[in-house]
Amino acid sequence: MAARGSDRVADAFEELLVELPGRLRGSRARLSAQALNALRTLTSELDLVTRDELDELELRVAQLEHRLRLVEQLPPAPPA
């Protein structure tokens, strides 16, 4: 009985291997979109930042550093 089950699994696997290249060729765009969505979901679930978010934070830090340098260059205020 185990042999029959193994034969069925092997047949199903062989059929999948034969069909897979045709399926991939016909639906690359769909697979790419699905893969991208899966990565976005995983990134969100793991609470990872995206490249765009990191770039935005780097820009904000650079702007704050620039403003701080400008404030540091101001002459001291006269005592009141």
Order of alpha helices (4+ residues) and beta strands (2+ residues): alpha-alpha-alpha
